[in-house]
Amino acid sequence: MKFKSNNPVFLVGCPRSGTTLLQSLLSAHPEIVSFPESKFFQCLLPAENSRRRKLGIIAHQLKPWLETYFTDDLKHPEMLRCFPKLPLMKLYTQQFFKTLSILAAEQGKHIVLEKTPQHIFYLEPITHYFPNSKIIHLIRNGQDVVASLYEATHHFPQYWDGVWGLDKCIDWWNKSIQISQQYARHPNHILIRYEQLLEDTETVLQNLCQFLQLNYHPEMIHNYGKASQSLILEVAGRRVNCSQIKSSNSDKFYKIFTEEQQNYILSNLK
């Protein structure tokens, strides 16, 4: 089925896998726009087995989150008036992405790229509401992800809901990888290796453009730094090197962990 531009593209993966870099590269495409990380489905869904969820009613935290997102992140508080009075998940989902499409059209773009790494745990509702949408999975070496998660949550605990221990970092990567592998052969999903993105950026972007049925534009590599300026979040440790796309050879794993910790991590990564 031909990809329709009114379907958003989702970029997911374990946090600290390089999704902000790929988001910046893709949003430098003349037909793609991306906004700050939304966490929409995390805020939309009430707790499992709750009465609100069974009735299709939005979670309590969604409305205050929408107010913050449209006021502080998007600078378009007037868009809040467009949301329905009936607090139904289906209606709010439709309106949220319709609003992003309107903002995209104002910039002359017609494809919305929604990047929230944690949405990898919400692929079921995403595919329920957008069965024809394209979903990009970014996968990074497990030991590098664990090291980056461990470091980021220790430096910026207020953003990550506290400091993460080794087991939590390992568990998030393991679960993310298992989910991505389940969708490896699905035609609407594509799995991208972070290391390959760094080593052969142009080829990876060409493949992604083909996946999205778009023409490849070299300015994606030249202009990604400019595109990243509205997407980075310093308080979460989310940065993009705007001067060069660095090699994936990271020694952070060996710098911050003892040999005992290294062995523990490697023995528990799936």
C-alpha positions, 0 to 999 in steps of 0.5 A: 500500500502506498504511504500516505502523507497524512500518516505520521512517521514514528522513530522509536528505539531504546533511549540513548540510541542516537534517535535525536541524530537520526531525527535531525538528519531526517527533518533536514529533508525538504518534505519532512518536519519533526517537532520536540519529543512528544511522549504522546502515547505515554501520556494518552493511555491510562493504567493497564486494566483501569476503567478509563482505559477500558472505556477509551477515555484519556489518562488524567495527565494528558490535558496538562501535558498537552498544555505544556507541550503546545505552550512551551515546546511548540509555542502554539497555545492557540492550538489547544482550542482545537481539541474535543470536549469528549475525552476519548483517546481516539478523538484526542489522537486524531486531533493531536496528529492533525494539529501537527500536520497543520503546523507542518503545512505552515512550514511547507512540509507534508510528512510529520516525523514523531520521535519519542524513543519510548514509543517502542513500548506503545507500538500496539496502540500506534498501529491501532490508530495508524495501521498504515504508518511507517515506523523506524527502529534505531538499534545501537550496540547494547553496551554503549546504550547501557553506558549512555543511559547510566551516565545520563540518568546520573547526570540528569536524574530530574528528567529521567525520574531518578537515577537508573541502576544497571539492571534497569538500563539493561532491562530497557535495552533488552526489551527494546531489542526484543520488540524491534526484532518482532517487527523485523519482517513487517513491511511498514517497519525498518530496522536501522543500526546506529553504527551503520548510520555513523559509518555510511550515513548517505547510504542509510539515508538513501534507504530510509528515503526509499522506505518513505517513498521520497527522493534523497536530498544531500542537504540532509547531511549538510543541514542536519545541524540547523535542524537539530537546534529545535530538537535537542534538550540539554536538561536531559543530556540530549545533544547532537554534534553539529560539526561532524557525524562521529565514529561509533567507536565509543570507550564510555563503557570501559571508562565508567564501569569497573571490570566486574560491572562490564562482565555483569552487563555483557552477561545480561545483554540479550 
